Amino acid sequence: MKFLFLTLGSLLVFAVTVLADPTISSAQQKLKRLGFYQGTVDGSYGSQTAAAIRRYQLAEDLRVTGELNPQTLSSLGIQASSVKKQSPKATPAPQYVALADLFKGGPFISVGPELQIASIRQAQKNLKLLGYYQGSINGAPSTTLVSALKAWQKSAGFRQSGRFDENTLKGLDIMSN
Protein backbone atom coordinates (compact mmCIF):
# COMPACT_ATOMS: atom_id res chain seq x y z
CA MET A 1 0.00 0.00 0.00
CA LYS A 2 2.84 2.36 0.92
CA PHE A 3 4.48 1.59 -2.44
CA LEU A 4 1.25 2.52 -4.25
CA PHE A 5 1.10 5.94 -2.56
CA LEU A 6 4.77 6.64 -3.29
CA THR A 7 4.29 5.68 -6.94
CA LEU A 8 1.18 7.85 -7.28
CA GLY A 9 2.92 10.75 -5.55
CA SER A 10 5.92 10.47 -7.88
CA LEU A 11 3.66 10.40 -10.92
CA LEU A 12 1.82 13.49 -9.70
CA VAL A 13 5.06 15.42 -9.21
CA PHE A 14 6.27 14.29 -12.64
CA ALA A 15 2.97 15.33 -14.29
CA VAL A 16 3.04 18.78 -12.69
CA THR A 17 6.67 19.26 -13.75
CA VAL A 18 5.90 18.22 -17.35
CA LEU A 19 2.86 20.52 -17.52
CA ALA A 20 4.70 23.54 -16.10
CA ASP A 21 5.34 26.20 -18.73
CA PRO A 22 8.95 27.44 -18.60
CA THR A 23 7.96 30.93 -19.74
CA ILE A 24 5.38 31.24 -16.98
CA SER A 25 7.90 29.88 -14.45
CA SER A 26 10.44 32.48 -15.56
CA ALA A 27 7.84 35.24 -15.28
CA GLN A 28 6.77 34.05 -11.83
CA GLN A 29 10.40 33.99 -10.64
CA LYS A 30 11.09 37.49 -11.97
CA LEU A 31 7.80 38.89 -10.60
CA LYS A 32 8.52 37.29 -7.22
CA ARG A 33 12.02 38.88 -7.13
CA LEU A 34 10.46 42.24 -7.97
CA GLY A 35 7.82 41.85 -5.23
CA PHE A 36 4.75 41.52 -7.47
CA TYR A 37 4.15 37.76 -7.01
CA GLN A 38 3.70 36.05 -3.65
CA GLY A 39 2.65 32.56 -4.82
CA THR A 40 4.58 29.38 -5.55
CA VAL A 41 6.73 29.35 -8.69
CA ASP A 42 5.06 26.40 -10.40
CA GLY A 43 4.84 27.39 -14.06
CA SER A 44 1.06 27.33 -14.11
CA TYR A 45 -0.98 30.35 -15.03
CA GLY A 46 -3.60 31.05 -12.38
CA SER A 47 -5.32 33.96 -10.69
CA GLN A 48 -2.28 34.86 -8.55
CA THR A 49 -0.05 34.94 -11.62
CA ALA A 50 -2.55 37.05 -13.58
CA ALA A 51 -2.88 39.50 -10.67
CA ALA A 52 0.91 39.79 -10.35
CA ILE A 53 1.22 40.43 -14.09
CA ARG A 54 -1.46 43.15 -13.89
CA ARG A 55 0.31 44.81 -10.95
CA TYR A 56 3.60 44.74 -12.85
CA GLN A 57 2.01 46.09 -16.04
CA LEU A 58 0.36 48.91 -14.09
CA ALA A 59 3.63 49.82 -12.33
CA GLU A 60 5.57 49.77 -15.61
CA ASP A 61 2.97 51.75 -17.62
CA LEU A 62 2.32 48.79 -19.90
CA ARG A 63 -1.05 47.86 -21.37
CA VAL A 64 -2.80 46.11 -18.46
CA THR A 65 -4.08 42.73 -19.64
CA GLY A 66 -2.95 40.26 -16.99
CA GLU A 67 -1.38 38.19 -19.76
CA LEU A 68 2.21 37.53 -20.71
CA ASN A 69 2.02 39.40 -23.99
CA PRO A 70 5.19 40.23 -25.98
CA GLN A 71 5.41 43.73 -24.47
CA THR A 72 5.32 42.37 -20.90
CA LEU A 73 7.77 39.56 -21.64
CA SER A 74 10.18 42.04 -23.20
CA SER A 75 9.88 44.38 -20.21
CA LEU A 76 10.61 41.45 -17.88
CA GLY A 77 13.58 40.47 -20.06
CA ILE A 78 12.15 37.03 -20.81
CA GLN A 79 12.48 35.24 -24.14
CA ALA A 80 9.22 33.50 -25.01
CA SER A 81 10.15 29.87 -25.50
CA SER A 82 6.64 28.64 -25.92
CA VAL A 83 4.08 31.17 -24.87
CA LYS A 84 0.83 29.28 -25.03
CA LYS A 85 -2.57 30.82 -25.18
CA GLN A 86 -3.20 31.24 -21.49
CA SER A 87 -6.25 29.49 -20.17
CA PRO A 88 -9.58 31.22 -20.46
CA LYS A 89 -9.40 34.98 -20.56
CA ALA A 90 -8.46 36.40 -17.20
CA THR A 91 -10.89 38.80 -15.61
CA PRO A 92 -10.32 42.24 -17.12
CA ALA A 93 -8.01 44.35 -15.02
CA PRO A 94 -9.77 46.98 -12.99
CA GLN A 95 -9.15 50.54 -14.03
CA TYR A 96 -7.34 52.51 -11.36
CA VAL A 97 -7.20 56.24 -10.84
CA ALA A 98 -4.35 57.54 -8.69
CA LEU A 99 -5.36 59.93 -5.93
CA ALA A 100 -2.71 62.46 -6.95
CA ASP A 101 -3.89 62.40 -10.58
CA LEU A 102 -7.28 63.80 -9.56
CA PHE A 103 -5.68 66.80 -7.86
CA LYS A 104 -2.83 67.40 -10.32
CA GLY A 105 -2.56 71.09 -11.19
CA GLY A 106 -5.11 72.10 -8.56
CA PRO A 107 -4.85 73.82 -5.19
CA PHE A 108 -5.29 70.58 -3.21
CA ILE A 109 -2.30 68.75 -4.75
CA SER A 110 -0.10 69.50 -1.75
CA VAL A 111 -2.62 68.85 1.04
CA GLY A 112 -2.63 65.55 2.87
CA PRO A 113 -4.47 62.49 1.58
CA GLU A 114 -7.07 62.77 4.38
CA LEU A 115 -8.28 66.11 3.01
CA GLN A 116 -8.13 64.81 -0.57
CA ILE A 117 -10.24 61.78 0.34
CA ALA A 118 -12.72 64.00 2.21
CA SER A 119 -12.90 66.24 -0.88
CA ILE A 120 -13.57 63.24 -3.12
CA ARG A 121 -16.30 62.03 -0.76
CA GLN A 122 -17.96 65.47 -0.82
CA ALA A 123 -17.67 65.63 -4.62
CA GLN A 124 -19.25 62.18 -4.88
CA LYS A 125 -22.17 63.35 -2.70
CA ASN A 126 -22.64 66.57 -4.66
CA LEU A 127 -22.33 64.90 -8.07
CA LYS A 128 -24.79 62.21 -6.97
CA LEU A 129 -27.30 64.86 -5.87
CA LEU A 130 -26.87 66.54 -9.25
CA GLY A 131 -27.41 63.23 -11.07
CA TYR A 132 -23.91 62.86 -12.53
CA TYR A 133 -22.46 60.18 -10.24
CA GLN A 134 -23.90 56.72 -9.69
CA GLY A 135 -21.07 55.07 -7.71
CA SER A 136 -20.44 54.59 -4.01
CA ILE A 137 -19.77 57.54 -1.76
CA ASN A 138 -16.56 56.21 -0.30
CA GLY A 139 -13.86 58.81 -0.98
CA ALA A 140 -12.08 56.49 -3.39
CA PRO A 141 -10.89 57.73 -6.79
CA SER A 142 -12.44 55.80 -9.67
CA THR A 143 -13.09 55.97 -13.39
CA THR A 144 -16.79 56.45 -12.55
CA LEU A 145 -15.90 59.59 -10.59
CA VAL A 146 -13.67 60.91 -13.39
CA SER A 147 -16.48 60.38 -15.92
CA ALA A 148 -18.96 62.16 -13.63
CA LEU A 149 -16.53 65.05 -13.13
CA LYS A 150 -16.04 65.43 -16.88
CA ALA A 151 -19.78 65.37 -17.53
CA TRP A 152 -20.40 67.96 -14.82
CA GLN A 153 -17.47 70.12 -16.01
CA LYS A 154 -18.90 70.08 -19.52
CA SER A 155 -22.35 71.15 -18.35
CA ALA A 156 -20.79 73.88 -16.16
CA GLY A 157 -18.77 75.21 -19.09
CA PHE A 158 -15.41 74.27 -17.55
CA ARG A 159 -12.49 72.51 -19.18
CA GLN A 160 -13.24 68.76 -19.07
CA SER A 161 -10.17 67.54 -17.23
CA GLY A 162 -11.77 65.08 -14.85
CA ARG A 163 -9.60 66.64 -12.15
CA PHE A 164 -10.19 68.78 -9.09
CA ASP A 165 -8.90 72.09 -10.38
CA GLU A 166 -9.82 75.35 -8.65
CA ASN A 167 -12.95 76.01 -10.75
CA THR A 168 -14.24 72.47 -10.18
CA LEU A 169 -13.63 72.62 -6.41
CA LYS A 170 -15.42 75.98 -6.17
CA GLY A 171 -18.21 74.95 -8.51
CA LEU A 172 -18.96 71.84 -6.47
CA ASP A 173 -18.87 73.87 -3.22
CA ILE A 174 -15.86 71.96 -1.92
CA MET A 175 -13.64 75.04 -1.76
CA SER A 176 -14.87 78.49 -0.76
CA ASN A 177 -14.85 81.32 -3.29
C-alpha positions as CSV (number, residue, x, y, z in Angstrom):
1,M,0.0,0.0,0.0
2,K,2.8,2.4,0.9
3,F,4.5,1.6,-2.4
4,L,1.2,2.5,-4.3
5,F,1.1,5.9,-2.6
6,L,4.8,6.6,-3.3
7,T,4.3,5.7,-6.9
8,L,1.2,7.8,-7.3
9,G,2.9,10.8,-5.6
10,S,5.9,10.5,-7.9
11,L,3.7,10.4,-10.9
12,L,1.8,13.5,-9.7
13,V,5.1,15.4,-9.2
14,F,6.3,14.3,-12.6
15,A,3.0,15.3,-14.3
16,V,3.0,18.8,-12.7
17,T,6.7,19.3,-13.8
18,V,5.9,18.2,-17.3
19,L,2.9,20.5,-17.5
20,A,4.7,23.5,-16.1
21,D,5.3,26.2,-18.7
22,P,8.9,27.4,-18.6
23,T,8.0,30.9,-19.7
24,I,5.4,31.2,-17.0
25,S,7.9,29.9,-14.5
26,S,10.4,32.5,-15.6
27,A,7.8,35.2,-15.3
28,Q,6.8,34.1,-11.8
29,Q,10.4,34.0,-10.6
30,K,11.1,37.5,-12.0
31,L,7.8,38.9,-10.6
32,K,8.5,37.3,-7.2
33,R,12.0,38.9,-7.1
34,L,10.5,42.2,-8.0
35,G,7.8,41.9,-5.2
36,F,4.8,41.5,-7.5
37,Y,4.1,37.8,-7.0
38,Q,3.7,36.0,-3.7
39,G,2.7,32.6,-4.8
40,T,4.6,29.4,-5.6
41,V,6.7,29.3,-8.7
42,D,5.1,26.4,-10.4
43,G,4.8,27.4,-14.1
44,S,1.1,27.3,-14.1
45,Y,-1.0,30.3,-15.0
46,G,-3.6,31.1,-12.4
47,S,-5.3,34.0,-10.7
48,Q,-2.3,34.9,-8.6
49,T,0.0,34.9,-11.6
50,A,-2.6,37.0,-13.6
51,A,-2.9,39.5,-10.7
52,A,0.9,39.8,-10.4
53,I,1.2,40.4,-14.1
54,R,-1.5,43.1,-13.9
55,R,0.3,44.8,-10.9
56,Y,3.6,44.7,-12.9
57,Q,2.0,46.1,-16.0
58,L,0.4,48.9,-14.1
59,A,3.6,49.8,-12.3
60,E,5.6,49.8,-15.6
61,D,3.0,51.8,-17.6
62,L,2.3,48.8,-19.9
63,R,-1.0,47.9,-21.4
64,V,-2.8,46.1,-18.5
65,T,-4.1,42.7,-19.6
66,G,-3.0,40.3,-17.0
67,E,-1.4,38.2,-19.8
68,L,2.2,37.5,-20.7
69,N,2.0,39.4,-24.0
70,P,5.2,40.2,-26.0
71,Q,5.4,43.7,-24.5
72,T,5.3,42.4,-20.9
73,L,7.8,39.6,-21.6
74,S,10.2,42.0,-23.2
75,S,9.9,44.4,-20.2
76,L,10.6,41.5,-17.9
77,G,13.6,40.5,-20.1
78,I,12.2,37.0,-20.8
79,Q,12.5,35.2,-24.1
80,A,9.2,33.5,-25.0
81,S,10.2,29.9,-25.5
82,S,6.6,28.6,-25.9
83,V,4.1,31.2,-24.9
84,K,0.8,29.3,-25.0
85,K,-2.6,30.8,-25.2
86,Q,-3.2,31.2,-21.5
87,S,-6.2,29.5,-20.2
88,P,-9.6,31.2,-20.5
89,K,-9.4,35.0,-20.6
90,A,-8.5,36.4,-17.2
91,T,-10.9,38.8,-15.6
92,P,-10.3,42.2,-17.1
93,A,-8.0,44.3,-15.0
94,P,-9.8,47.0,-13.0
95,Q,-9.1,50.5,-14.0
96,Y,-7.3,52.5,-11.4
97,V,-7.2,56.2,-10.8
98,A,-4.4,57.5,-8.7
99,L,-5.4,59.9,-5.9
100,A,-2.7,62.5,-6.9
101,D,-3.9,62.4,-10.6
102,L,-7.3,63.8,-9.6
103,F,-5.7,66.8,-7.9
104,K,-2.8,67.4,-10.3
105,G,-2.6,71.1,-11.2
106,G,-5.1,72.1,-8.6
107,P,-4.9,73.8,-5.2
108,F,-5.3,70.6,-3.2
109,I,-2.3,68.7,-4.8
110,S,-0.1,69.5,-1.7
111,V,-2.6,68.9,1.0
112,G,-2.6,65.5,2.9
113,P,-4.5,62.5,1.6
114,E,-7.1,62.8,4.4
115,L,-8.3,66.1,3.0
116,Q,-8.1,64.8,-0.6
117,I,-10.2,61.8,0.3
118,A,-12.7,64.0,2.2
119,S,-12.9,66.2,-0.9
120,I,-13.6,63.2,-3.1
121,R,-16.3,62.0,-0.8
122,Q,-18.0,65.5,-0.8
123,A,-17.7,65.6,-4.6
124,Q,-19.3,62.2,-4.9
125,K,-22.2,63.3,-2.7
126,N,-22.6,66.6,-4.7
127,L,-22.3,64.9,-8.1
128,K,-24.8,62.2,-7.0
129,L,-27.3,64.9,-5.9
130,L,-26.9,66.5,-9.2
131,G,-27.4,63.2,-11.1
132,Y,-23.9,62.9,-12.5
133,Y,-22.5,60.2,-10.2
134,Q,-23.9,56.7,-9.7
135,G,-21.1,55.1,-7.7
136,S,-20.4,54.6,-4.0
137,I,-19.8,57.5,-1.8
138,N,-16.6,56.2,-0.3
139,G,-13.9,58.8,-1.0
140,A,-12.1,56.5,-3.4
141,P,-10.9,57.7,-6.8
142,S,-12.4,55.8,-9.7
143,T,-13.1,56.0,-13.4
144,T,-16.8,56.4,-12.5
145,L,-15.9,59.6,-10.6
146,V,-13.7,60.9,-13.4
147,S,-16.5,60.4,-15.9
148,A,-19.0,62.2,-13.6
149,L,-16.5,65.0,-13.1
150,K,-16.0,65.4,-16.9
151,A,-19.8,65.4,-17.5
152,W,-20.4,68.0,-14.8
153,Q,-17.5,70.1,-16.0
154,K,-18.9,70.1,-19.5
155,S,-22.3,71.2,-18.3
156,A,-20.8,73.9,-16.2
157,G,-18.8,75.2,-19.1
158,F,-15.4,74.3,-17.6
159,R,-12.5,72.5,-19.2
160,Q,-13.2,68.8,-19.1
161,S,-10.2,67.5,-17.2
162,G,-11.8,65.1,-14.8
163,R,-9.6,66.6,-12.2
164,F,-10.2,68.8,-9.1
165,D,-8.9,72.1,-10.4
166,E,-9.8,75.3,-8.6
167,N,-12.9,76.0,-10.8
168,T,-14.2,72.5,-10.2
169,L,-13.6,72.6,-6.4
170,K,-15.4,76.0,-6.2
171,G,-18.2,75.0,-8.5
172,L,-19.0,71.8,-6.5
173,D,-18.9,73.9,-3.2
174,I,-15.9,72.0,-1.9
175,M,-13.6,75.0,-1.8
176,S,-14.9,78.5,-0.8
177,N,-14.8,81.3,-3.3
